[in-house]
Amino acid sequence: MKSLKILLGVLIAAVLCIPLAAKERKSKTLDPATKAQIASLQQELAAANAKMYEAFRKIEKTEAIVALRKAYQDADRAYQKGKDTATELLDAKAAVRIADREYDALVLKKVKASPAGAALLKQKVALDNKRAACGLAIALAEVKLTHEDSPIVRAIEADPIIAQYKQAYYNASGDARDKARADYEKLRKATLEDMVAARTLLAEIKAAKADEDAAQKAMDEIDDKIDEMTAEARKSEDPGLKAARAKLTAAREGYEKAYYGGTMKVLRDKRETTKRAVRAGIQQVIAKDPALSALSARINQLYAEIKKLGGKPSRSARR
């Protein structure tokens, strides 16, 4: 229902030629009498908009408008489908993708060709290997701490006191269950941290995470340096890079041409034509109805009067 109101609101604004949003001017101080006058006009505008909204709902259901709306929806679906199926657009998109990959490959090749770039990339590989090794070490240590078949977990589960707390947790309900669970987990954690083997693993995890973070930080710093070198390489006047850059530019221009011309233009124009037909059809219905014509004129008049007084037209009554 809310989305329907929004759609109808947009349509009403379009049909009545009411701006949906305007750049707000600097607010100025209004005297009490003007404020009261604006408030009164706002109330009348809200009531008029409500009447127009109900009228639009009825108009939208008429056979003629339903047919126009269907034509627009069909045209819109065809346009959206065309983005994924229009041959010239797909070919142009593929050309951009290929040219972009070729250009990036040449830029990277230039970065690698420099001693500084090659050294940075080599460092990054080493750091990434270290980061991966740390991640694996953390995962393996966590398995030993949490897997049901690990000696540490089996020892904890065999502890009679922990077993009592666990049973109390399972037997409890409501708030008591939450407390029993907290007590059980607290005891289990304390017991785990008191075990020599567990403390060793926890220390290993802490150290591995620190090394992992350090490796990632160093990789990020290298990435920043490589980005700077890449940006410089993209400005290169190297003949190969210039040719690749020109090819990419041409491919992008070809995509723009395919998107805004050819089949897509035909589909887009048809969508816009059918959209305007819906508006025109509703305007015709309003024009033939004296009451709605008067209501439409009054709404436009109210908008103009409120703005002239320095107020901001509202679509809802101020209660």
C-alpha positions, -999 to 999 in steps of 0.1 A, spaced: 0 0 0 28 24 9 46 17 -25 13 23 -43 9 57 -26 44 66 -35 39 56 -72 6 75 -73 21 105 -57 48 106 -83 22 102 -111 0 129 -96 29 153 -94 38 146 -131 2 149 -143 -5 181 -123 30 195 -132 39 198 -96 77 197 -88 85 167 -66 115 184 -50 130 218 -54 162 232 -41 153 247 -8 159 284 -4 173 299 28 146 299 54 134 333 64 116 344 96 79 345 92 55 366 113 27 348 132 0 359 109 18 345 78 26 313 96 -11 309 105 -21 316 69 4 290 56 -9 264 81 -44 270 69 -34 266 32 -14 235 41 -45 219 56 -65 227 25 -37 214 3 -35 181 22 -73 176 19 -72 184 -18 -43 160 -23 -62 133 -5 -92 138 -28 -70 138 -59 -53 106 -46 -86 88 -43 -96 101 -77 -64 88 -92 -69 54 -77 -102 52 -95 -89 65 -127 -60 40 -127 -86 12 -126 -105 24 -157 -102 2 -188 -85 28 -209 -58 36 -183 -52 0 -175 -45 -7 -211 -22 23 -213 -4 12 -182 0 -24 -195 16 -10 -227 40 10 -206 49 -20 -184 54 -42 -215 77 -15 -230 96 -12 -197 101 -49 -195 113 -50 -231 138 -22 -223 151 -39 -192 154 -72 -211 172 -54 -239 200 -45 -215 208 -82 -212 200 -94 -247 206 -66 -273 234 -80 -295 252 -47 -302 251 -38 -265 265 -72 -254 292 -70 -281 302 -35 -270 303 -45 -233 325 -75 -242 348 -52 -262 352 -29 -231 359 -59 -209 386 -72 -232 402 -38 -238 402 -31 -200 419 -64 -193 445 -59 -219 453 -24 -207 455 -35 -170 478 -63 -180 502 -39 -198 501 -15 -169 510 -43 -145 537 -55 -168 552 -20 -167 551 -20 -129 567 -54 -127 594 -43 -152 607 -17 -127 631 -30 -100 610 -12 -72 578 -27 -85 592 -62 -88 606 -60 -53 573 -49 -39 553 -76 -56 578 -102 -44 574 -89 -8 537 -91 -12 538 -128 -22 560 -136 8 537 -117 32 506 -133 17 521 -168 23 529 -158 59 494 -145 64 480 -178 50 502 -199 73 491 -179 103 454 -184 93 460 -221 90 478 -222 124 449 -204 141 424 -227 125 442 -259 136 447 -246 171 410 -237 174 401 -272 162 421 -286 191 403 -263 215 368 -269 202 365 -303 184 345 -328 203 372 -355 197 402 -334 209 418 -345 242 412 -310 257 374 -310 250 371 -347 261 389 -338 294 366 -309 300 335 -329 292 347 -356 316 350 -332 345 322 -341 370 316 -306 382 313 -293 347 289 -321 339 267 -310 368 266 -274 356 258 -287 321 229 -308 333 216 -279 354 217 -258 322 198 -284 302 172 -289 329 165 -252 336 139 -230 317 131 -193 313 154 -168 330 169 -196 351 181 -213 320 199 -182 308 217 -179 342 225 -216 342 240 -214 307 261 -184 317 274 -202 348 282 -233 328 300 -214 301 320 -194 327 331 -225 345 340 -243 312 361 -213 301 379 -210 334 387 -248 333 399 -245 298 422 -216 306 436 -235 336 448 -264 314 484 -262 304 478 -276 269 449 -252 263 470 -222 276 497 -231 251 472 -232 222 456 -199 233 491 -183 234 498 -197 199 466 -183 186 473 -149 201 508 -148 185 495 -161 152 468 -134 151 493 -107 158 516 -120 130 486 -123 107 476 -87 114 511 -75 109 514 -93 76 481 -79 64 491 -43 75 524 -47 55 505 -60 25 481 -30 26 511 -6 27 526 -24 -3 492 -22 -21 492 16 -15 527 19 -31 518 -4 -60 486 17 -66 508 48 -68 531 31 -93 501 19 -112 487 54 -114 520 67 -128 522 38 -153 487 47 -166 501 82 -175 530 66 -194 536 77 -230 549 42 -238 536 34 -274 521 1 -263 502 17 -233 491 46 -255 476 22 -280 459 1 -254 445 32 -238 432 44 -271 416 10 -277 399 12 -243 386 47 -249 372 36 -283 356 6 -267 339 27 -240 327 52 -266 313 22 -286 294 10 -255 280 45 -250 269 46 -286 253 11 -283 235 20 -250 221 53 -262 215 44 -298 204 15 -320 181 -11 -305 183 4 -270 172 38 -283 142 22 -300 133 4 -268 139 35 -246 118 58 -269 90 33 -269 91 32 -231 90 70 -228 62 72 -254 40 48 -235 48 65 -202 37 98 -216 6 81 -230 -4 71 -195 0 107 -182 -19 121 -212 -47 96 -207 -51 106 -171 -49 143 -180 -77 137 -205 -99 121 -179 -93 150 -155 -99 176 -183 -133 160 -190 -144 161 -154 -152 196 -142 -148 188 -105 -114 172 -110 -103 200 -133 -112 225 -106 -95 204 -79 -63 202 -100 -63 239 -106 -69 246 -69 -40 223 -59 -16 241 -82 -29 274 -69 -23 263 -33 12 252 -41 19 286 -56 4 306 -27 22 286 0 56 291 -18 49 328 -24 43 332 14 76 316 21 63 282 32 70 247 20 41 229 4 33 197 23 15 166 10 0 157 44 -22 176 68 -4 191 98 -23 177 128 
